[in-house]
Amino acid sequence: MDKHGDITRGSSDLARRGLWRLMLKLPAMRGRLQILAQKSTVLTDLCEAYEEASMAAERMSREIPHANPSRLAEYQSICSEIETDVVHLVLQKSRNVPD
C-alpha cells in the first residue's frame, strides 16, 4: 500500500478514488480505512459505489439549470448511506484491525 491508500494491486481506479474520497470525508477513520482496504472486498465494492455516486452527484450539481433536484438529492442520499455503511463496516472490523 502506498501513501495514497491504494486498496489492492488489482483494484480499480474507481475503488481507489472512492477510498480517497471516503478518507477525506471520514478523517477520523482514515488509518483504519487504509488497513481494511487491503483485506476487504466489501469495502472495495463500497468504495467503487461511493465514487460512482459522488461523480454523478457532482456532475448533476454542475448542471444547475438542467439538474433534476430530486435526482441530485437521491445521489446525495446514496452517498450518505454508503458513508454510514462504511462507518459500520470499519467499526465492526476494528476489533480485528490494530489502530
A tleap script that builds the chain and sets N, CA, C and O, in Angstrom:
source leaprc.protein.ff14SB
mol = sequence {
  NMET ASP LYS HIE GLY ASP ILE THR ARG GLY
  SER SER ASP LEU ALA ARG ARG GLY LEU TRP
  ARG LEU MET LEU LYS LEU PRO ALA MET ARG
  GLY ARG LEU GLN ILE LEU ALA GLN LYS SER
  THR VAL LEU THR ASP LEU CYS GLU ALA TYR
  GLU GLU ALA SER MET ALA ALA GLU ARG MET
  SER ARG GLU ILE PRO HIE ALA ASN PRO SER
  ARG LEU ALA GLU TYR GLN SER ILE CYS SER
  GLU ILE GLU THR ASP VAL VAL HIE LEU VAL
  LEU GLN LYS SER ARG ASN VAL PRO CASP
}
set mol.1.N position { 0.846 -1.178 0.000 }
set mol.1.CA position { 0.000 0.000 0.000 }
set mol.1.C position { 0.887 1.235 0.000 }
set mol.1.O position { 1.832 1.314 0.785 }
set mol.2.N position { 0.603 2.187 -0.856 }
set mol.2.CA position { 1.392 3.403 -0.878 }
set mol.2.C position { 0.756 4.467 0.003 }
set mol.2.O position { -0.259 4.222 0.655 }
set mol.3.N position { 1.361 5.650 0.017 }
set mol.3.CA position { 0.885 6.704 0.908 }
set mol.3.C position { -0.507 7.213 0.553 }
set mol.3.O position { -1.135 7.900 1.358 }
set mol.4.N position { -0.996 6.886 -0.639 }
set mol.4.CA position { -2.319 7.332 -1.047 }
set mol.4.C position { -3.417 6.372 -0.638 }
set mol.4.O position { -4.591 6.681 -0.840 }
set mol.5.N position { -3.092 5.232 -0.079 }
set mol.5.CA position { -4.103 4.307 0.399 }
set mol.5.C position { -4.681 3.426 -0.683 }
set mol.5.O position { -5.880 3.149 -0.682 }
set mol.6.N position { -3.835 2.974 -1.623 }
set mol.6.CA position { -4.334 2.066 -2.650 }
set mol.6.C position { -5.003 0.877 -1.998 }
set mol.6.O position { -4.506 0.348 -1.004 }
set mol.7.N position { -6.114 0.459 -2.545 }
set mol.7.CA position { -6.888 -0.624 -1.958 }
set mol.7.C position { -6.142 -1.933 -2.116 }
set mol.7.O position { -5.732 -2.527 -1.118 }
set mol.8.N position { -5.961 -2.384 -3.302 }
set mol.8.CA position { -5.156 -3.570 -3.578 }
set mol.8.C position { -4.526 -3.383 -4.934 }
set mol.8.O position { -4.927 -2.510 -5.703 }
set mol.9.N position { -3.557 -4.190 -5.221 }
set mol.9.CA position { -2.888 -4.061 -6.515 }
set mol.9.C position { -3.846 -4.236 -7.674 }
set mol.9.O position { -3.712 -3.564 -8.696 }
set mol.10.N position { -4.811 -5.128 -7.530 }
set mol.10.CA position { -5.720 -5.413 -8.624 }
set mol.10.C position { -6.995 -4.594 -8.631 }
set mol.10.O position { -7.841 -4.779 -9.505 }
set mol.11.N position { -7.148 -3.697 -7.679 }
set mol.11.CA position { -8.414 -2.969 -7.599 }
set mol.11.C position { -8.480 -1.883 -8.661 }
set mol.11.O position { -7.466 -1.470 -9.224 }
set mol.12.N position { -9.669 -1.445 -8.911 }
set mol.12.CA position { -9.892 -0.463 -9.961 }
set mol.12.C position { -9.532 0.946 -9.503 }
set mol.12.O position { -9.469 1.244 -8.310 }
set mol.13.N position { -9.299 1.800 -10.498 }
set mol.13.CA position { -9.072 3.210 -10.192 }
set mol.13.C position { -10.295 3.806 -9.510 }
set mol.13.O position { -10.178 4.686 -8.657 }
set mol.14.N position { -11.458 3.322 -9.893 }
set mol.14.CA position { -12.703 3.790 -9.288 }
set mol.14.C position { -12.703 3.518 -7.783 }
set mol.14.O position { -13.075 4.384 -6.991 }
set mol.15.N position { -12.290 2.325 -7.397 }
set mol.15.CA position { -12.236 1.971 -5.974 }
set mol.15.C position { -11.204 2.822 -5.248 }
set mol.15.O position { -11.448 3.264 -4.125 }
set mol.16.N position { -10.061 3.058 -5.869 }
set mol.16.CA position { -9.026 3.892 -5.235 }
set mol.16.C position { -9.534 5.308 -5.011 }
set mol.16.O position { -9.381 5.876 -3.930 }
set mol.17.N position { -10.143 5.868 -6.054 }
set mol.17.CA position { -10.666 7.234 -5.909 }
set mol.17.C position { -11.774 7.292 -4.863 }
set mol.17.O position { -11.866 8.260 -4.108 }
set mol.18.N position { -12.609 6.266 -4.816 }
set mol.18.CA position { -13.654 6.213 -3.796 }
set mol.18.C position { -13.072 6.141 -2.397 }
set mol.18.O position { -13.574 6.778 -1.471 }
set mol.19.N position { -12.001 5.357 -2.249 }
set mol.19.CA position { -11.329 5.269 -0.948 }
set mol.19.C position { -10.754 6.625 -0.559 }
set mol.19.O position { -10.920 7.062 0.579 }
set mol.20.N position { -10.085 7.289 -1.481 }
set mol.20.CA position { -9.514 8.606 -1.181 }
set mol.20.C position { -10.606 9.582 -0.770 }
set mol.20.O position { -10.447 10.352 0.177 }
set mol.21.N position { -11.708 9.539 -1.491 }
set mol.21.CA position { -12.831 10.430 -1.188 }
set mol.21.C position { -13.389 10.140 0.209 }
set mol.21.O position { -13.687 11.061 0.969 }
set mol.22.N position { -13.527 8.856 0.537 }
set mol.22.CA position { -14.022 8.468 1.861 }
set mol.22.C position { -13.034 8.870 2.957 }
set mol.22.O position { -13.448 9.272 4.044 }
set mol.23.N position { -11.743 8.766 2.683 }
set mol.23.CA position { -10.750 9.166 3.684 }
set mol.23.C position { -10.825 10.665 3.950 }
set mol.23.O position { -10.590 11.106 5.075 }
set mol.24.N position { -11.148 11.451 2.928 }
set mol.24.CA position { -11.335 12.887 3.136 }
set mol.24.C position { -12.614 13.171 3.917 }
set mol.24.O position { -12.648 14.063 4.764 }
set mol.25.N position { -13.643 12.422 3.630 }
set mol.25.CA position { -14.942 12.615 4.288 }
set mol.25.C position { -14.935 12.106 5.731 }
set mol.25.O position { -15.617 12.661 6.593 }
set mol.26.N position { -14.163 11.049 5.988 }
set mol.26.CA position { -14.126 10.415 7.310 }
set mol.26.C position { -12.688 10.411 7.850 }
set mol.26.O position { -12.096 9.343 8.007 }
set mol.27.N position { -12.125 11.583 8.133 }
set mol.27.CA position { -10.706 11.641 8.515 }
set mol.27.C position { -10.364 10.866 9.784 }
set mol.27.O position { -9.240 10.382 9.920 }
set mol.28.N position { -11.295 10.741 10.703 }
set mol.28.CA position { -11.015 10.002 11.941 }
set mol.28.C position { -10.816 8.515 11.680 }
set mol.28.O position { -10.237 7.812 12.509 }
set mol.29.N position { -11.285 8.035 10.546 }
set mol.29.CA position { -11.181 6.608 10.218 }
set mol.29.C position { -10.157 6.338 9.121 }
set mol.29.O position { -10.044 5.213 8.635 }
set mol.30.N position { -9.425 7.352 8.740 }
set mol.30.CA position { -8.507 7.242 7.604 }
set mol.30.C position { -7.552 6.062 7.726 }
set mol.30.O position { -7.418 5.276 6.789 }
set mol.31.N position { -6.899 5.932 8.851 }
set mol.31.CA position { -5.933 4.844 9.039 }
set mol.31.C position { -6.584 3.476 8.973 }
set mol.31.O position { -6.067 2.560 8.335 }
set mol.32.N position { -7.710 3.346 9.629 }
set mol.32.CA position { -8.418 2.057 9.612 }
set mol.32.C position { -8.922 1.723 8.217 }
set mol.32.O position { -8.908 0.562 7.807 }
set mol.33.N position { -9.368 2.740 7.488 }
set mol.33.CA position { -9.823 2.510 6.116 }
set mol.33.C position { -8.679 1.978 5.253 }
set mol.33.O position { -8.864 1.046 4.469 }
set mol.34.N position { -7.508 2.573 5.403 }
set mol.34.CA position { -6.358 2.127 4.613 }
set mol.34.C position { -6.003 0.680 4.920 }
set mol.34.O position { -5.715 -0.100 4.012 }
set mol.35.N position { -6.022 0.326 6.187 }
set mol.35.CA position { -5.680 -1.047 6.580 }
set mol.35.C position { -6.755 -2.018 6.105 }
set mol.35.O position { -6.445 -3.053 5.515 }
set mol.36.N position { -8.001 -1.688 6.358 }
set mol.36.CA position { -9.101 -2.570 5.988 }
set mol.36.C position { -9.216 -2.718 4.472 }
set mol.36.O position { -9.627 -3.765 3.972 }
set mol.37.N position { -8.855 -1.675 3.756 }
set mol.37.CA position { -8.945 -1.712 2.298 }
set mol.37.C position { -8.060 -2.799 1.699 }
set mol.37.O position { -8.339 -3.298 0.609 }
set mol.38.N position { -7.008 -3.162 2.397 }
set mol.38.CA position { -6.115 -4.217 1.912 }
set mol.38.C position { -6.738 -5.600 2.033 }
set mol.38.O position { -6.285 -6.544 1.385 }
set mol.39.N position { -7.776 -5.728 2.859 }
set mol.39.CA position { -8.316 -7.051 3.197 }
set mol.39.C position { -9.770 -7.264 2.802 }
set mol.39.O position { -10.216 -8.409 2.726 }
set mol.40.N position { -10.508 -6.219 2.553 }
set mol.40.CA position { -11.962 -6.335 2.454 }
set mol.40.C position { -12.481 -6.066 1.042 }
set mol.40.O position { -12.385 -4.947 0.537 }
set mol.41.N position { -13.026 -7.093 0.422 }
set mol.41.CA position { -13.664 -6.893 -0.882 }
set mol.41.C position { -14.973 -6.124 -0.723 }
set mol.41.O position { -15.408 -5.434 -1.645 }
set mol.42.N position { -15.593 -6.241 0.437 }
set mol.42.CA position { -16.819 -5.474 0.702 }
set mol.42.C position { -16.499 -3.982 0.677 }
set mol.42.O position { -17.238 -3.198 0.082 }
set mol.43.N position { -15.402 -3.588 1.318 }
set mol.43.CA position { -15.008 -2.180 1.314 }
set mol.43.C position { -14.658 -1.732 -0.100 }
set mol.43.O position { -14.998 -0.616 -0.494 }
set mol.44.N position { -13.993 -2.575 -0.859 }
set mol.44.CA position { -13.672 -2.239 -2.249 }
set mol.44.C position { -14.949 -1.936 -3.028 }
set mol.44.O position { -15.016 -0.949 -3.760 }
set mol.45.N position { -15.952 -2.783 -2.870 }
set mol.45.CA position { -17.228 -2.573 -3.559 }
set mol.45.C position { -17.896 -1.275 -3.107 }
set mol.45.O position { -18.442 -0.537 -3.927 }
set mol.46.N position { -17.852 -1.002 -1.814 }
set mol.46.CA position { -18.439 0.235 -1.296 }
set mol.46.C position { -17.696 1.457 -1.828 }
set mol.46.O position { -18.317 2.470 -2.149 }
set mol.47.N position { -16.377 1.367 -1.922 }
set mol.47.CA position { -15.577 2.480 -2.449 }
set mol.47.C position { -15.932 2.762 -3.907 }
set mol.47.O position { -16.069 3.918 -4.307 }
set mol.48.N position { -16.077 1.708 -4.689 }
set mol.48.CA position { -16.461 1.885 -6.096 }
set mol.48.C position { -17.840 2.531 -6.203 }
set mol.48.O position { -18.033 3.464 -6.981 }
set mol.49.N position { -18.785 2.039 -5.430 }
set mol.49.CA position { -20.144 2.593 -5.460 }
set mol.49.C position { -20.143 4.050 -5.004 }
set mol.49.O position { -20.862 4.881 -5.559 }
set mol.50.N position { -19.333 4.356 -3.992 }
set mol.50.CA position { -19.253 5.718 -3.476 }
set mol.50.C position { -18.701 6.664 -4.536 }
set mol.50.O position { -19.213 7.768 -4.722 }
set mol.51.N position { -17.668 6.229 -5.220 }
set mol.51.CA position { -17.085 7.074 -6.264 }
set mol.51.C position { -18.085 7.308 -7.390 }
set mol.51.O position { -18.225 8.433 -7.869 }
set mol.52.N position { -18.773 6.270 -7.811 }
set mol.52.CA position { -19.769 6.423 -8.882 }
set mol.52.C position { -20.881 7.388 -8.473 }
set mol.52.O position { -21.257 8.268 -9.247 }
set mol.53.N position { -21.401 7.225 -7.271 }
set mol.53.CA position { -22.481 8.096 -6.797 }
set mol.53.C position { -21.990 9.533 -6.609 }
set mol.53.O position { -22.705 10.483 -6.928 }
set mol.54.N position { -20.782 9.687 -6.094 }
set mol.54.CA position { -20.220 11.029 -5.892 }
set mol.54.C position { -20.009 11.746 -7.218 }
set mol.54.O position { -20.317 12.930 -7.352 }
set mol.55.N position { -19.478 11.015 -8.196 }
set mol.55.CA position { -19.259 11.622 -9.514 }
set mol.55.C position { -20.589 12.031 -10.147 }
set mol.55.O position { -20.687 13.102 -10.746 }
set mol.56.N position { -21.599 11.193 -10.018 }
set mol.56.CA position { -22.917 11.520 -10.575 }
set mol.56.C position { -23.493 12.760 -9.893 }
set mol.56.O position { -24.032 13.642 -10.563 }
set mol.57.N position { -23.384 12.831 -8.577 }
set mol.57.CA position { -23.900 13.992 -7.841 }
set mol.57.C position { -23.150 15.263 -8.231 }
set mol.57.O position { -23.762 16.318 -8.402 }
set mol.58.N position { -21.835 15.169 -8.372 }
set mol.58.CA position { -21.049 16.340 -8.778 }
set mol.58.C position { -21.441 16.803 -10.175 }
set mol.58.O position { -21.602 17.997 -10.427 }
set mol.59.N position { -21.590 15.846 -11.071 }
set mol.59.CA position { -21.986 16.167 -12.442 }
set mol.59.C position { -23.336 16.887 -12.451 }
set mol.59.O position { -23.505 17.897 -13.134 }
set mol.60.N position { -24.280 16.364 -11.696 }
set mol.60.CA position { -25.613 16.971 -11.645 }
set mol.60.C position { -25.586 18.355 -11.005 }
set mol.60.O position { -26.318 19.249 -11.430 }
set mol.61.N position { -24.759 18.535 -10.000 }
set mol.61.CA position { -24.717 19.837 -9.328 }
set mol.61.C position { -24.104 20.914 -10.224 }
set mol.61.O position { -24.389 22.098 -10.047 }
set mol.62.N position { -23.267 20.513 -11.181 }
set mol.62.CA position { -22.699 21.477 -12.130 }
set mol.62.C position { -23.703 21.863 -13.209 }
set mol.62.O position { -23.561 22.908 -13.844 }
set mol.63.N position { -24.706 21.034 -13.418 }
set mol.63.CA position { -25.726 21.286 -14.433 }
set mol.63.C position { -26.915 22.005 -13.797 }
set mol.63.O position { -28.065 21.617 -14.003 }
set mol.64.N position { -26.635 23.041 -13.034 }
set mol.64.CA position { -27.659 23.725 -12.240 }
set mol.64.C position { -28.932 24.027 -13.041 }
set mol.64.O position { -30.019 23.670 -12.586 }
set mol.65.N position { -28.845 24.661 -14.195 }
set mol.65.CA position { -30.099 24.991 -14.880 }
set mol.65.C position { -30.884 23.755 -15.336 }
set mol.65.O position { -32.107 23.806 -15.471 }
set mol.66.N position { -30.185 22.660 -15.570 }
set mol.66.CA position { -30.833 21.470 -16.104 }
set mol.66.C position { -30.931 20.336 -15.091 }
set mol.66.O position { -31.502 19.285 -15.380 }
set mol.67.N position { -30.387 20.547 -13.933 }
set mol.67.CA position { -30.354 19.464 -12.939 }
set mol.67.C position { -31.754 19.145 -12.424 }
set mol.67.O position { -32.596 20.026 -12.248 }
set mol.68.N position { -31.962 17.887 -12.195 }
set mol.68.CA position { -33.207 17.414 -11.591 }
set mol.68.C position { -32.959 17.371 -10.081 }
set mol.68.O position { -32.234 16.497 -9.608 }
set mol.69.N position { -33.549 18.301 -9.314 }
set mol.69.CA position { -33.253 18.377 -7.878 }
set mol.69.C position { -33.538 17.086 -7.117 }
set mol.69.O position { -32.792 16.729 -6.205 }
set mol.70.N position { -34.594 16.394 -7.477 }
set mol.70.CA position { -34.901 15.160 -6.747 }
set mol.70.C position { -33.877 14.070 -7.059 }
set mol.70.O position { -33.546 13.258 -6.196 }
set mol.71.N position { -33.390 14.056 -8.269 }
set mol.71.CA position { -32.366 13.061 -8.635 }
set mol.71.C position { -31.036 13.378 -7.947 }
set mol.71.O position { -30.345 12.477 -7.472 }
set mol.72.N position { -30.687 14.664 -7.899 }
set mol.72.CA position { -29.475 15.074 -7.194 }
set mol.72.C position { -29.572 14.689 -5.722 }
set mol.72.O position { -28.615 14.162 -5.154 }
set mol.73.N position { -30.710 14.946 -5.108 }
set mol.73.CA position { -30.916 14.576 -3.699 }
set mol.73.C position { -30.808 13.067 -3.514 }
set mol.73.O position { -30.303 12.597 -2.495 }
set mol.74.N position { -31.281 12.316 -4.495 }
set mol.74.CA position { -31.194 10.855 -4.422 }
set mol.74.C position { -29.734 10.392 -4.403 }
set mol.74.O position { -29.367 9.527 -3.608 }
set mol.75.N position { -28.903 10.965 -5.278 }
set mol.75.CA position { -27.490 10.576 -5.303 }
set mol.75.C position { -26.763 11.029 -4.034 }
set mol.75.O position { -25.895 10.316 -3.529 }
set mol.76.N position { -27.109 12.198 -3.524 }
set mol.76.CA position { -26.514 12.650 -2.269 }
set mol.76.C position { -26.914 11.728 -1.126 }
set mol.76.O position { -26.108 11.449 -0.239 }
set mol.77.N position { -28.142 11.261 -1.144 }
set mol.77.CA position { -28.611 10.313 -0.132 }
set mol.77.C position { -27.873 8.981 -0.247 }
set mol.77.O position { -27.514 8.376 0.763 }
set mol.78.N position { -27.649 8.532 -1.470 }
set mol.78.CA position { -26.890 7.293 -1.686 }
set mol.78.C position { -25.492 7.437 -1.103 }
set mol.78.O position { -24.996 6.523 -0.446 }
set mol.79.N position { -24.854 8.578 -1.339 }
set mol.79.CA position { -23.516 8.817 -0.780 }
set mol.79.C position { -23.549 8.746 0.746 }
set mol.79.O position { -22.681 8.124 1.358 }
set mol.80.N position { -24.534 9.372 1.350 }
set mol.80.CA position { -24.653 9.345 2.813 }
set mol.80.C position { -24.869 7.932 3.336 }
set mol.80.O position { -24.302 7.548 4.359 }
set mol.81.N position { -25.691 7.158 2.628 }
set mol.81.CA position { -25.934 5.775 3.042 }
set mol.81.C position { -24.666 4.932 2.937 }
set mol.81.O position { -24.396 4.101 3.804 }
set mol.82.N position { -23.896 5.144 1.884 }
set mol.82.CA position { -22.639 4.404 1.733 }
set mol.82.C position { -21.667 4.800 2.837 }
set mol.82.O position { -20.985 3.940 3.395 }
set mol.83.N position { -21.595 6.096 3.160 }
set mol.83.CA position { -20.735 6.539 4.261 }
set mol.83.C position { -21.120 5.829 5.555 }
set mol.83.O position { -20.254 5.372 6.301 }
set mol.84.N position { -22.414 5.739 5.816 }
set mol.84.CA position { -22.894 5.045 7.016 }
set mol.84.C position { -22.500 3.578 6.989 }
set mol.84.O position { -22.059 3.031 8.000 }
set mol.85.N position { -22.657 2.939 5.836 }
set mol.85.CA position { -22.266 1.529 5.699 }
set mol.85.C position { -20.773 1.343 5.949 }
set mol.85.O position { -20.360 0.374 6.586 }
set mol.86.N position { -19.968 2.274 5.446 }
set mol.86.CA position { -18.518 2.190 5.637 }
set mol.86.C position { -18.169 2.349 7.112 }
set mol.86.O position { -17.341 1.604 7.636 }
set mol.87.N position { -18.788 3.309 7.781 }
set mol.87.CA position { -18.534 3.502 9.214 }
set mol.87.C position { -18.882 2.230 9.983 }
set mol.87.O position { -18.109 1.784 10.831 }
set mol.88.N position { -20.040 1.648 9.690 }
set mol.88.CA position { -20.429 0.407 10.377 }
set mol.88.C position { -19.443 -0.720 10.088 }
set mol.88.O position { -19.082 -1.470 10.994 }
set mol.89.N position { -19.008 -0.846 8.849 }
set mol.89.CA position { -18.046 -1.886 8.485 }
set mol.89.C position { -16.732 -1.696 9.233 }
set mol.89.O position { -16.175 -2.651 9.774 }
set mol.90.N position { -16.243 -0.467 9.261 }
set mol.90.CA position { -14.977 -0.188 9.952 }
set mol.90.C position { -15.105 -0.479 11.439 }
set mol.90.O position { -14.212 -1.088 12.027 }
set mol.91.N position { -16.194 -0.057 12.050 }
set mol.91.CA position { -16.379 -0.308 13.480 }
set mol.91.C position { -16.516 -1.797 13.772 }
set mol.91.O position { -16.005 -2.288 14.779 }
set mol.92.N position { -17.204 -2.510 12.892 }
set mol.92.CA position { -17.370 -3.953 13.063 }
set mol.92.C position { -16.026 -4.666 12.943 }
set mol.92.O position { -15.730 -5.574 13.720 }
set mol.93.N position { -15.227 -4.260 11.984 }
set mol.93.CA position { -13.949 -4.930 11.730 }
set mol.93.C position { -12.822 -4.403 12.604 }
set mol.93.O position { -11.758 -5.019 12.671 }
set mol.94.N position { -13.034 -3.268 13.278 }
set mol.94.CA position { -11.937 -2.645 14.024 }
set mol.94.C position { -11.443 -3.502 15.180 }
set mol.94.O position { -10.331 -3.308 15.671 }
set mol.95.N position { -12.251 -4.431 15.605 }
set mol.95.CA position { -11.790 -5.339 16.665 }
set mol.95.C position { -10.610 -6.173 16.187 }
set mol.95.O position { -9.759 -6.572 16.981 }
set mol.96.N position { -10.565 -6.433 14.888 }
set mol.96.CA position { -9.520 -7.279 14.326 }
set mol.96.C position { -8.386 -6.494 13.684 }
set mol.96.O position { -7.395 -7.078 13.244 }
set mol.97.N position { -8.527 -5.164 13.629 }
set mol.97.CA position { -7.528 -4.335 12.969 }
set mol.97.C position { -6.887 -3.420 14.006 }
set mol.97.O position { -7.595 -2.701 14.710 }
set mol.98.N position { -5.558 -3.432 14.112 }
set mol.98.CA position { -4.898 -2.547 15.077 }
set mol.98.C position { -5.063 -1.085 14.685 }
set mol.98.O position { -5.158 -0.758 13.502 }
set mol.99.N position { -5.095 -0.206 15.688 }
set mol.99.CA position { -5.215 1.239 15.429 }
set mol.99.C position { -3.946 1.801 14.852 }
set mol.99.O position { -3.872 2.998 14.574 }
savepdb mol mol.pdb
quit
